[in-house]
């Protein structure tokens, strides 16, 4: 259990405030609510094994480990809310008499994450946000739609989202540098565990699959899904990430 003073220091950190602001923006809530939710997520999961002294020292030393845990606590919470919203949208499709696509949930999550760029029309963007956040019934009331109007709009938006999915390629140099930077933070932290690395892999699974697409990795599936049991492949993976980073530096 953290002391009140430690919690005050924690929620005042630039890393905490930055991720709090991102949550507030993405989930359309007040910064105060986002701060409370992020703190709960952080204490219940990412810092649940840390003592008050551990957190205090990390704050004083401005450790990458603490910043990493704050960032991923925000991502964890956002993903969970997004997943719930995706399920709600799938139920809305079923209620609309549509046959849900097998990939509808992943498509919806992608649409939610890319909503600002996906829908250029403000009215459509607002409608999609509402459906993803509060579901069919409340959205119909908010936008004054009949069931038929809602179903028609839903079909068009889902079709548009599927047609404009980004291919899972990593041509963005900046995006790859961000992922490598996160990896460096993990490797620099002596407290990083196999569970931490598993969480990192889960967050960037498509990218990691690309990196480990090598005959040097004996069991790629196990490395992705059960990192703690990956044996020698753990070290091969670390070497491949280091090689990737070196290539990026040479190509600057």
C-alpha positions as CSV (number, residue, x, y, z in Angstrom):
1,X,0.0,0.0,0.0
2,X,1.4,3.4,-1.0
3,X,1.3,6.3,1.3
4,X,-0.7,9.4,0.5
5,X,2.5,11.4,0.0
6,X,3.9,8.8,-2.5
7,X,0.6,8.8,-4.4
8,X,0.7,12.6,-4.7
9,X,4.3,12.4,-6.1
10,X,3.3,9.6,-8.5
11,X,0.3,11.4,-10.0
12,X,2.4,14.6,-10.4
13,X,5.1,12.9,-12.5
14,X,5.3,14.2,-16.1
15,X,5.0,10.6,-17.4
16,X,1.8,10.1,-15.4
17,X,0.3,13.5,-16.5
18,X,1.1,12.8,-20.2
19,X,-0.5,9.4,-20.2
20,X,-3.5,10.7,-18.1
21,X,-4.1,13.4,-20.7
22,X,-3.9,10.8,-23.5
23,X,-6.5,8.7,-21.8
24,X,-8.8,11.7,-21.1
25,X,-8.6,12.6,-24.8
26,X,-9.1,9.1,-26.3
27,X,-11.9,8.2,-23.9
28,X,-13.6,11.6,-23.8
29,X,-13.5,12.0,-20.1
30,X,-12.3,14.6,-17.6
31,X,-8.6,14.6,-16.7
32,X,-9.6,14.0,-13.1
33,X,-11.5,10.8,-13.9
34,X,-8.6,9.7,-16.2
35,X,-6.1,10.3,-13.4
36,X,-8.1,8.2,-11.0
37,X,-8.6,5.3,-13.5
38,X,-4.9,5.3,-14.5
39,X,-3.8,5.3,-10.8
40,X,-6.1,2.3,-10.0
41,X,-4.9,0.4,-13.1
42,X,-1.3,1.2,-12.2
43,X,-1.5,0.1,-8.6
44,X,-3.6,-3.0,-9.2
45,X,-1.4,-4.4,-12.0
46,X,1.8,-2.8,-13.0
47,X,2.9,-1.8,-9.5
48,X,1.1,-4.4,-7.4
49,X,4.4,-6.0,-6.3
50,X,6.2,-2.7,-5.6
51,X,6.5,-1.4,-2.0
52,X,6.1,2.3,-1.0
53,X,9.9,2.4,-0.8
54,X,10.3,1.0,-4.3
55,X,8.0,3.6,-5.8
56,X,9.6,6.4,-3.9
57,X,13.1,5.5,-5.0
58,X,11.9,5.1,-8.6
59,X,10.4,8.6,-8.5
60,X,13.6,10.1,-7.0
61,X,15.8,8.4,-9.6
62,X,13.4,9.0,-12.5
63,X,13.8,5.4,-13.6
64,X,12.7,4.2,-17.1
65,X,11.1,1.3,-15.4
66,X,8.5,3.4,-13.7
67,X,7.8,5.4,-16.8
68,X,7.4,2.2,-18.8
69,X,4.9,0.8,-16.3
70,X,2.8,4.1,-16.3
71,X,2.7,4.0,-20.1
72,X,1.6,0.4,-20.3
73,X,-0.9,0.8,-17.5
74,X,-2.6,3.5,-19.7
75,X,-2.4,1.2,-22.7
76,X,-3.8,-1.8,-20.7
77,X,-6.8,0.3,-19.6
78,X,-7.5,1.7,-23.0
79,X,-7.3,-1.7,-24.6
80,X,-9.7,-3.2,-22.1
81,X,-12.2,-0.4,-22.7
82,X,-11.8,-0.7,-26.4
83,X,-12.3,-4.5,-26.3
84,X,-15.5,-4.0,-24.3
85,X,-16.6,-1.4,-26.9
86,X,-15.8,-3.8,-29.7
87,X,-18.0,-6.5,-28.1
88,X,-20.8,-3.9,-27.8
89,X,-20.5,-3.1,-31.5
90,X,-20.6,-6.7,-32.5
91,X,-23.8,-7.1,-30.4
92,X,-25.2,-4.1,-32.2
93,X,-24.5,-5.8,-35.5
94,X,-26.3,-8.9,-34.4
95,X,-29.2,-6.8,-33.2
96,X,-29.3,-5.1,-36.6
97,X,-29.6,-8.5,-38.3
98,X,-26.1,-8.4,-39.7
99,X,-23.8,-11.3,-39.8
100,X,-20.8,-10.3,-37.7
101,X,-17.5,-10.8,-39.5
102,X,-14.9,-13.1,-37.8
103,X,-12.5,-10.2,-37.6
104,X,-15.1,-7.6,-36.7
105,X,-13.7,-7.1,-33.2
106,X,-10.1,-6.5,-34.3
107,X,-11.4,-4.2,-37.0
108,X,-13.4,-2.2,-34.5
109,X,-10.4,-1.9,-32.2
110,X,-8.3,-0.7,-35.1
111,X,-11.0,1.8,-36.1
112,X,-11.2,3.1,-32.5
113,X,-7.4,3.6,-32.3
114,X,-7.3,5.3,-35.7
115,X,-10.6,7.1,-35.5
116,X,-9.2,10.6,-36.0
117,X,-7.6,9.7,-39.3
118,X,-10.1,7.0,-40.4
119,X,-13.2,9.2,-40.6
120,X,-12.7,12.7,-42.1
121,X,-16.4,13.7,-41.8
122,X,-16.9,15.1,-38.3
123,X,-20.5,13.9,-38.0
124,X,-19.5,10.3,-38.9
125,X,-16.5,10.5,-36.6
126,X,-18.7,11.6,-33.7
127,X,-21.3,8.9,-34.5
128,X,-18.7,6.2,-34.6
129,X,-17.1,7.3,-31.4
130,X,-20.5,7.2,-29.7
131,X,-21.3,3.7,-30.9
132,X,-17.9,2.4,-29.9
133,X,-18.1,4.0,-26.4
134,X,-21.8,3.7,-25.4
135,X,-23.3,1.2,-27.8
136,X,-26.5,1.2,-30.0
137,X,-29.3,2.3,-27.7
138,X,-27.7,5.5,-26.3
139,X,-26.3,6.4,-29.8
140,X,-29.8,6.2,-31.3
141,X,-31.1,8.6,-28.7
142,X,-28.2,11.0,-29.0
143,X,-28.3,11.1,-32.8
144,X,-32.2,10.9,-33.1
145,X,-32.1,7.7,-35.2
146,X,-34.7,5.1,-35.8
147,X,-33.5,1.4,-35.7
148,X,-33.5,1.3,-39.5
149,X,-31.4,4.5,-39.8
150,X,-29.0,3.2,-37.2
151,X,-28.6,-0.2,-39.0
152,X,-28.0,1.5,-42.4
153,X,-25.4,3.8,-40.9
154,X,-23.7,1.0,-39.1
155,X,-23.4,-1.1,-42.2
156,X,-21.8,1.7,-44.1
157,X,-19.4,2.6,-41.4
158,X,-18.3,-1.0,-40.9
159,X,-17.8,-1.5,-44.6
160,X,-15.7,1.7,-44.8
161,X,-13.6,0.7,-41.8
162,X,-12.8,-2.7,-43.4
163,X,-11.9,-1.1,-46.7
164,X,-9.6,1.4,-45.1
165,X,-7.7,-0.9,-42.7
166,X,-4.0,-0.2,-42.7
167,X,-1.9,-3.2,-43.9
168,X,0.2,-4.6,-41.0
169,X,3.5,-3.4,-42.4
170,X,6.0,-1.2,-40.7
171,X,7.2,1.2,-43.3
172,X,7.1,4.1,-40.9
173,X,10.7,4.7,-39.7
174,X,9.4,6.9,-36.8
175,X,7.0,4.2,-35.6
176,X,9.8,1.6,-35.6
177,X,12.1,3.9,-33.8
178,X,9.5,4.3,-31.1
179,X,9.1,0.5,-30.6
180,X,12.9,0.1,-30.5
181,X,13.1,2.9,-27.9
182,X,10.6,1.1,-25.7
183,X,12.6,-2.1,-26.1
184,X,15.8,-0.2,-25.0
185,X,14.0,1.1,-21.9
186,X,13.1,-2.5,-21.0
187,X,16.6,-3.8,-21.5
188,X,18.1,-0.9,-19.5
189,X,15.9,-1.7,-16.5
190,X,17.4,-4.4,-14.2
191,X,13.9,-5.1,-12.8
192,X,12.5,-6.1,-16.2
193,X,10.9,-9.6,-16.0
194,X,9.8,-12.2,-18.6
195,X,6.2,-11.0,-17.9
196,X,7.2,-7.4,-18.8
197,X,8.8,-8.6,-22.1
198,X,5.7,-10.8,-22.8
199,X,3.5,-7.6,-22.4
200,X,5.8,-5.8,-24.8
201,X,5.5,-8.6,-27.3
202,X,1.8,-8.6,-27.0
203,X,1.6,-4.8,-27.6
204,X,3.7,-5.1,-30.8
205,X,3.0,-8.6,-31.9
206,X,2.9,-7.9,-35.7
207,X,6.2,-6.1,-35.5
208,X,7.9,-8.8,-33.4
209,X,6.7,-11.5,-35.8
210,X,8.5,-9.6,-38.6
211,X,11.7,-9.3,-36.5
212,X,11.8,-13.0,-35.6
213,X,11.0,-14.3,-39.1
214,X,14.4,-15.9,-39.1
215,X,15.7,-19.4,-39.2
216,X,17.7,-18.5,-36.1
217,X,14.5,-18.7,-34.1
218,X,13.7,-22.3,-33.4
219,X,10.1,-21.9,-32.1
220,X,8.6,-18.6,-33.2
221,X,5.1,-19.3,-31.8
222,X,6.4,-20.2,-28.4
223,X,8.5,-17.0,-28.3
224,X,5.4,-14.9,-29.1
225,X,2.9,-16.6,-26.8
226,X,5.0,-18.1,-23.9
227,X,8.2,-16.0,-23.7
228,X,9.2,-17.3,-20.3
229,X,9.5,-20.8,-21.8
230,X,11.3,-19.7,-25.0
231,X,14.8,-20.9,-23.8
232,X,17.6,-20.0,-26.1
233,X,15.2,-18.1,-28.4
234,X,15.1,-15.4,-25.8
235,X,18.7,-14.5,-26.5
236,X,18.3,-14.9,-30.2
237,X,15.4,-12.5,-30.0
238,X,17.4,-9.9,-28.1
239,X,20.2,-10.2,-30.7
240,X,17.7,-9.7,-33.6
241,X,16.3,-6.6,-31.9
242,X,19.8,-5.2,-31.4
243,X,20.6,-6.0,-35.1
244,X,17.4,-4.2,-36.1
245,X,18.3,-1.2,-34.1
246,X,21.8,-1.1,-35.7
247,X,20.3,-1.2,-39.2
248,X,18.0,1.7,-38.3
249,X,20.9,3.8,-37.2
250,X,22.9,3.0,-40.3
251,X,20.0,3.9,-42.5
252,X,19.5,7.4,-41.0
